[in-house]
Amino acid sequence: MLSFEHESLTQRVVFSSGGAAARVRAEVERLGASRVMVIAAAAEAELAQAVTADLSVVLRWDEVVMHVPVEVAERARTAAAAHRADLLLSVGGGSTTGLAKAIALTSGLPILAVPTTYAGSEATSVWGLTEQARKTTGFDARVLPRSVVYDATLTVSLPVPMSVASGLNALAHCVDAMWGPRVDPIDRALAGEGIRALAAGLPAVVADPVGLPGREQALYGTYLSAVAFSSAGSGLHHKICHVLGGRYDLPHAQTHAVVLPHVLAFNAPAAPEAEQRIAAAFGADSAIEGLQRLRRDVDAPQALRDYGVKETEMDDAVQAVLDVVPDRNPRPVTAGDLQRLLSAAWRGADPRLTSNEEENRR
């Protein structure tokens, strides 16, 4: 019998290419805000200025750091209070949205998010903070942006390699949602459509970086991936990436892009229904074949060693990951499993060969 519980998030989404400034202004007015704190990294300052030029901005904050260190969050919280901000407007990627969430977590201030990457944080109630090389995440309704303005023209300046890594991060949300601890049929339906859109959009972005059709599909898939992930909960893939990112300050999107195929190859044999859905979304015979075909077509990041982490550090991370493995992962996870998986991701080994070798050992 079909039986499940699903809770939909309350959020307004405005999706249209071009005219972001007018749409942002309309959302600020709708939210009744008059003292806006704009959060945008220095690299996004010009774009953020263009999007927010007509607003009553009381503070522009550009201290944005990957993985949201607690000390950075505290400084931003203090500044928001001192300037009596009544709305947090984030313009940028996941780190920017993440900082806005950190402020909202303690202040309750509403967030209006304007994404410029495919991170997906704008459509989740997930927050994350890093302290002493440990990243902590949680769910809280206060951090879900009230409104999101998606405009594909704002992503055109994102370089193709970063677009690919960011898009694969979004795809990881879809895959993890297929077997997250709270997954239901609605989550899987959203995740499947998200995979289809991203698999169509990312190669189009590579082929035509300034064209909008591919970037629109990537943004659409990103939104679906985030909604599915926020509902289903964090699976094995995200637990691994959060540990690695927090401990070794690895680049967020690239870490997800590298680790994803190894987790998919590990979990898929124990989750046949999810595996079939993923394969169908890719239009492939198997989930891992579909993912690897996409990764080849977009020249995806290959190995964790390319980002400065040492092989010995993979062994050091095993226990930290083991401590946070979700109870409802499709298959049991041992320290040996994680050591092999992380080693393969560090080397950039073919996950299909690694998975076959593991099965032969069992």
N, C-alpha and C positions, 0 to 999 in steps of 0.2 A: 504494500500500500504506500502511496505517496503521502508523506507527512513531513512538514518542516515549518520553521519559523523564520521570517525574514523582516528586518527592519530597514525601511528606506530612509536615507538621510535627507534633511530639509536644506536645500540649497538652490539658489537661482543661478542658471547658466545662460550666458549670452554668447552665442557662437556666430561670428561673422568676420570675414576678411576685409580689413580696411575700416577706418573710422573709429579706431580704439578710443581716442581721446573723448569723442562725443559720447560713446557708450559708457566709459568710465565715469564721466561727469553725471550722466543720468543715473547711474547706480549709486553714486555718492549722494545725490539728491534724494533718491528713493530711500536710502538708509538714514536720511536726516542728519548727516554729519556736517560739521562746520570747522572742525579742527583736525585736519588730516596729517598723520605721520606717514610719510612715504619711505618705504624701505627698499633700497636698490643698491647693489654692489657698485663700486666705482666704475667698473667696466660697463655697467648698464645706465650710467648717470644721464647720458644724452638722451637715450630712448625714454627713460623714466620722466625726464623733463618735458619731452614732447607729449607724453601721454597725460601728464598731470598739470600742464601749464595753466589751465583755467580754474584750478581748484584752490581752496583756502588751506594752503599747506603751512602748518606750524613748525614742522621739523622734517628735514631730509636726512635719513640715516644710511650711511654707506659701509659701516663695519659689519660685513657679512662674511662668515667663516664656515667652511665645510664642516658638517656634522654638529654644528651649533654648540660650541663649548659653553659651559655653564657661565663662565665669567663674562663672555660676550652677551649672553642673554640677560644677565643681571644689569649690565651697563645700559642695554637697550630698554629694559623695563623701567629703570630709574629715569631715563630721558623721556620716555612716554608719559610717565606720571608728572614730571616737572613741567612739561609743556601742555599738560591737560589735554592730550590727544583724545578724540572720541571715535577715531577710525584708524585702523592700520591698513595701509594700501601697499601691498607687495608687488613689485615689478621685477621679475627675474625667474630663476630656476628653483630647484628644491631647497637649496640652502637659504635663499631669501624667504621663501614661504615658510620654511622651518623656523626662522627667527621670528617672523610674525606670530607663528603659533606659540612659540615660547613666551612671548609677551602676553598673548591672549590667555594662555594657560593660567596665569596668576592674576591678570587684570580683568578678564572677561570682556575686553574690548573686541568689537566685531572686526572681521577681516574682509577686505575686498582684494582678491588675487587676480593678477594679470600675468599669466605664465609666458615665459619666453623660451622654454625648453619643453621636453616631454617627460618631466620628472613625475607628474601626477599628484604631488603632495597637495595641490590645491583642492582636490576632490576627496580627501580622506580626513577622518578624525584622528589620525595618527600623529603623535608628536615624538620628537627625539632630541635628547641632550647628551653631550659627552663630557665626562669629568674623569680626570686621572686615567686616561686611555680606556675608559669603559663607556660604551654607548648604551643608554637606557631609553626604551621606547614605551609608549603607552597609548591608550585610546581615551579621548575625552571630547564630549560634544562641544565644549567651549572653543576648541581649536579649529573646527570645521569652518572654512570661510563662508560668510553669508552669501556672497556672490562671486562668480568667476566670469571674467571677460576673456574669451578665447579669440585671438586674432592671429591668423597664420602669418600675416605680414610681419609680425613682431619676431617670428622665428627665422626669417630669411637670413639674418646676419649670423645665425649660429653655424659655425663651420661644419662641413659635412662629417668629419670624423666624430665630432662631439654630438651631432644630430643622431648619428648611428648609435653611439654608446647610450645616449639618453633614451632613444627609442627602444633599445633592447632592455633598458631598465624598466620601461613601461611594460614591455612584453613579459618581463619577469613577474610583474604584478599579476598579469593574467594567468601565468602558469602556476604561481603559488596559490592563487585563488581557487584553482581546480581542486586542491586538497587541503585548503586552510582549515583550521580547527573548528570554524563555525560555518563551513561551506554549505550552501543549499542550491537547489536547481536554478534559481534566479541568478546567483553569482556565476554559475558555470555558463549560463546562456550569455551573460554580459561579457565574461572573459573570452568565450569563443569568438564573439563578434569583435572584441578588441584585438585578438590575435589576427583575425582576417584583415582588419583595417590596417594594422601595423605592418603586416607582411606585404600588403599592397603599397602602403605609403612610403616605407623606408627605401625600397629600391628606386621609387620615383624621385625621392629627395636626392639620392646619389646621382641619378641620371640627369636631373634638372634642379640644381640647388636653389635657384631663384624662382622656380615655378611654384604656384600655390596648390595645385591639386594634390601632390604628394604630401605636402606639409599639412594640408587640411585633414587628410586621412590619418596622418600620424597623430595630430592633435585629438581628433575624434576617438581614435583607438586608445590614446592616453587617458582620456576622460573615462571611458568604459573600464579600462584596466584598474583605474584608481577606485572607482565605485565598487567593483567586484572585490578588490583586495581589502578595502576598508570593511566590507561586510563579512568576508570569509575569514579574515584574520591572517596573521603572519605565519607563514609556513617555514619549512626547513631552509629554503633558499635565502630568505630575508634574515633569518637568524644567523646564518653563516656570514652574510655580507655585513650585518651590523657589528658582529664581533670583529671581523677583519678591519672594517673601516674605523671603528673606535680605537682598536689597539695599535694599528699601524698607519693611521691617517691616509689610507688609500683613497684615490679618487672614486667617488660614489658610483657614478654611472658606469665607468669602465670595470669596476669590480663586479657589479651585477652582470654586465655583458659577458665577462669571462667565466664566472661561476655557474651561470644558468644552465648551459648544456650538461654540465657534470651532475647537477642535482636532478635534471630531467631524466638523464640516462639511469640514474640511481633509483628514482621513485617510480618511473613509468611502468616497469614490469609488474609492480604490486598494485597498480591503479589502472586496470584495463579500460574502465569506462572513461576516466579522465584522459587517458592516453589516446583513445579513439576520437574524443572531442577535439583534442589539440591537433591530431593528425588531420582531421577533416577541415579544421580551420585553416591549416596550411595548404590543404589540397594535396597531401602527401600520403604515402603508404604507412608511415609511422611518424610519431611525434618528433623523435630525435632526427629523423631524416629531413623532415620539414624545417626544423630549426637550423640544422646544419646547412641546408641549402640556402636559407635566408642569410645566415652568417657569411657564407661564401660570397653571395651576391653583393653584400654591402661592405665587405672587407672588415669584419667585426674584430674588436680587440681579442687577442688570442691567449695571453698568459699573464698571470699575476706578477711574474718575475720582471716583466717589462715596466713595472711601476715602483721598483726600488725595494720591494720586500724580499727578505732572504728566505731561502728554502728551510732553514732551521726554524724560522718563525712560524712556518706552517704547523710543525709539530707542537710548538708552544701554544698554538691556538686551539688544538684539538679538545682539550678538557673544557675550555671556556664555551665552545660550541656545544659540546655534549651536555653541559649544564642547562642549556636553553632549548634543546630539541623539543618540538611540539609533541604532546602526548599522542595526538591523532595522526602522526605522520604515517603514510601508507605502509611503511615497513619499519621494523626496528632498526635503530642506528647504533652501531658500536664505535668504540674509539678507533678500531682498525678500519672500519668503513670510512670514517672521517679523515683519517690519516691518508688513505688511498685517494679519496676524493680531492682533498686539498693539495696533495702532491701533484695530482694530474692537472689541476687548475693552475698551479704554479708553473708547471712545465709547458702548459698549453697542449697537452696530449689529446688525442682524439677520444672523446668520451665514449664513443661506441666501442672502441677497442678495450678501453679500461673496464667498461661494464661487462663485456664478454669475458675478459680475464677473471673478473670477480665471480661471475656465475660459474665458471669452470672450477673455481676453488671450492665452491659450496657443495 
